[in-house]
Amino acid sequence: MARILVVDDEKSIREMLEIYLEREGHTVTCASNGVEGLDLCKQHVFDVVVADIKMPNMNGMQLLHKVKELSPETIVIMITAFASFETAKESMDENAYDYITKPFDVDEVKKKIETAIRKKQTDAPSSAETATDTIPGADLSFDMIGRSKQVKKVFDLIPRAAASKSNVLITGESGTGKELVARAIHYNSTRADKPFVIINCGGIPDTLLESELFGYKKGAFTGAAKDKKGLLEAADTGTLFLDEVAELPLSLQVKLLRMVQEKTFTPVGGTDELRSDVRIISATNKNLEEKVMDGSFREDLYYRLNVINIIIPPLRERKEDIPLLARHFLNKYAREMEKDVSDISSFAMDCLMQYQFPGNVRELENIIERGVALAKTSIMLPESLELSRFKNNRVARETIHPADAASGLDEMNGSLDDIMAVHEKHYISLALKRTHGSIKKAAGLLGISFRSMRYRLEKLGIDATAFK
């Protein structure tokens, strides 16, 4: 997420970029000329300024100089017509970060802006409290977030796989983000400007899968009224992503093997071989080695597809990434739904940290989206998370659900402060237990300051050293 200023005298371009970039989660401000843009830069610090070179009163080059004087760290991207290409090159020499030529593709703009934001984040001083690690060298639009050792191994493999021409096999449980990794590899490879074509091998009936993949000729079967290109042909020079590759029938595996080896295939009902220069990225949530052993997946095809293997860990094995992901999704859906939900309560986060997430990141996103939709306050509370889903989980049984506390009010003697103190002590003890007595880490887990944590420990009479 970034603060972006768009400066262009064409209203249609301003509106298009504003709509598109806000949809991507950025905060966008627009100006119709350089003077107006400069005034805004004097009032606010922007992460990125996207400015047209040819504008009345103050052109983009003049604005570039002024912006850099005001805020050297602001990244400026220039928009230029093809006729002024040399001017664009000149702007690069004058400290513009990049340029976009008209007419432009919004996806190209998005990629350049995300790359610029990544550079700004990389150049900025990091903080152990706020740093969020993402794929090195990759487009930030893939929602690949994490700082755990397990996910950093994935991040390290992605640019190396992208630089290679070899086929890639991505393995991991459902919901871990296999397609996101595939997209990151493609869009950071030499094929980035070529097609990225997806086929879900488990979502298409076997009888249709062959014609979808290889295409067919007119008259090949009933209903084939004309020739149809297959996905292999559509992906030519680009990347073909075979999702749920373990579901491929054996009869089709033979034909795919030939295509992988020879780079040729024959459409259904055809006689002529066609060539297709595609890179294949496959994904599966199954153990393909076991499938090879039981004879349901060809060994020769397995080795052809599994040249580079990327294993994505389940979310339960990288729990330190849960707060990062949860807040990322919170911000995303709060913006989409235009709701004033700015944070997750420590109680709610504690429940998330103890949940096993059988549906992985996809389930976490679903839970947070639902939580934002149901939230009645600016802080997401446990009741917004439909915690009945957590209560049946074996790990979460050690937590006390707020609803359980409410149901036991009749049995408790004392004021609301007394009741809250009991549960506050319980959650603080849980946090200290999890962090092995580290006050700083426990405070971070509960979303409170170190100073506040020390105060609460003293008030409640909790000895942190007892948890070491």
WOJO-V508816 format. One record per pair of residues at least 24 apart in sequence whose C-alpha atoms are under 8 Angstrom apart, sorted by sequence separation. I is the first residue (numbers start at 1). J is the second residue. If there is no record, write none. Layout:
# WOJO-V508816
i: (I,I)
j: (J,J)
This chain:
# WOJO-V508816
i: (1,2,3,4,5,6,7,8,9,33,34,115,161,162,281,1,2,3,4,5,6,7,8,33,34,38,49,51,53,114,115,163,164,280,439,1,3,5,7,8,33,34,37,41,45,47,48,49,50,51,52,53,54,114,158,159,162,163,323,438,7,47,48,49,50,51,52,53,114,158,162,163,437,34,35,38,42,46,47,48,49,50,51,52,111,162,399,437,34,38,41,45,48,50,65,159,437,7,61,322,323,437,438,64,322,341,351,436,437,5,64,199,348,432,436,144,339,348,429,197,319,341,345,347,348,433,53,343,344,345,347,355,425,432,433,144,325,329,333,337,341,342,343,344,345,143,144,197,230,245,340,341,342,343,344,345,348,356,425,142,197,240,242,244,245,246,326,330,334,340,341,342,355,142,195,196,237,238,239,240,241,242,243,244,245,316,326,329,330,333,341,351,356,421,195,236,237,238,239,240,241,242,243,244,246,316,329,355,5,75,142,194,195,197,199,201,202,235,236,237,238,239,240,241,242,243,244,315,316,354,355,3,4,7,142,195,196,197,198,199,200,201,202,206,210,236,237,239,241,246,315,326,330,354,3,4,5,6,7,8,9,194,195,196,197,198,199,200,201,202,206,233,235,257,261,2,3,4,5,6,7,8,194,195,196,197,198,199,200,201,232,253,257,260,316,2,3,4,5,6,7,75,139,194,196,198,200,201,202,246,253,256,315,351,2,4,9,138,191,192,201,202,232,250,314,315,8,9,73,191,201,250,257,139,191,220,221,250,253,351,138,139,220,138,217,219,220,137,214,216,217,218,246,214,215,216,217,186,214,215,216,217,214,216,211,211,210,182,179,48,48,48,47,47,350,347,20,17,21,350,349,350,349,182,346,347,346,345,346,345,346,179,178,170,172,173,174,167,168,169,170,171,172,173,166,167,168,169,170,171,172,173,165,167,168,169,170,171,172,2,167,169,171,24,178,177,169,176,167,168,169,176,167,168,169,171,176,167,168,169,170,171,172,173,176,167,168,169,170,171,172,173,166,167,168,169,170,171,172,173,166,168,170,172,161,157,154,154,154,151,151,150,150,151,150,149,148,148,147,148,147,146,145,146,145,146,145,176,175,176,177,174,175,176,177,174,175,176,173,175,175,132,25,25,23)
j: (25,26,27,28,29,30,31,32,33,57,58,139,185,186,305,26,27,28,29,30,31,32,33,58,59,63,74,76,78,139,140,188,189,305,464,27,29,31,33,34,59,60,63,67,71,73,74,75,76,77,78,79,80,140,184,185,188,189,349,464,34,74,75,76,77,78,79,80,141,185,189,190,464,62,63,66,70,74,75,76,77,78,79,80,139,190,427,465,63,67,70,74,77,79,94,188,466,37,91,352,353,467,468,95,353,372,382,467,468,37,96,231,380,464,468,177,372,381,462,231,353,375,379,381,382,467,88,378,379,380,382,390,460,467,468,180,361,365,369,373,377,378,379,380,381,180,181,234,267,282,377,378,379,380,381,382,385,393,462,180,235,278,280,282,283,284,364,368,372,378,379,380,393,181,234,235,276,277,278,279,280,281,282,283,284,355,365,368,369,372,380,390,395,460,235,276,277,278,279,280,281,282,283,284,286,356,369,395,46,116,183,235,236,238,240,242,243,276,277,278,279,280,281,282,283,284,285,356,357,395,396,45,46,49,184,237,238,239,240,241,242,243,244,248,252,278,279,281,283,288,357,368,372,396,46,47,48,49,50,51,52,237,238,239,240,241,242,243,244,245,249,276,278,300,304,46,47,48,49,50,51,52,238,239,240,241,242,243,244,245,276,297,301,304,360,47,48,49,50,51,52,120,184,239,241,243,245,246,247,291,298,301,360,396,48,50,55,184,237,238,247,248,278,296,360,361,55,56,120,238,248,297,304,187,239,268,269,298,301,399,187,188,269,188,267,269,270,188,265,267,268,269,297,266,267,268,269,239,267,268,269,270,268,270,267,268,268,241,243,113,116,117,117,120,427,427,106,106,110,445,445,446,446,281,445,446,446,446,447,447,448,283,283,281,283,284,285,279,280,281,282,283,284,285,279,280,281,282,283,284,285,286,279,281,282,283,284,285,286,117,282,284,286,141,312,312,305,312,304,305,306,313,305,306,307,309,314,306,307,308,309,310,311,312,315,307,308,309,310,311,312,313,307,308,309,310,311,312,313,314,308,310,312,314,308,310,310,311,312,312,313,313,317,318,318,318,318,320,320,321,321,321,321,324,324,325,325,359,359,360,361,359,360,361,362,360,361,362,360,362,363,324,332,335,336)
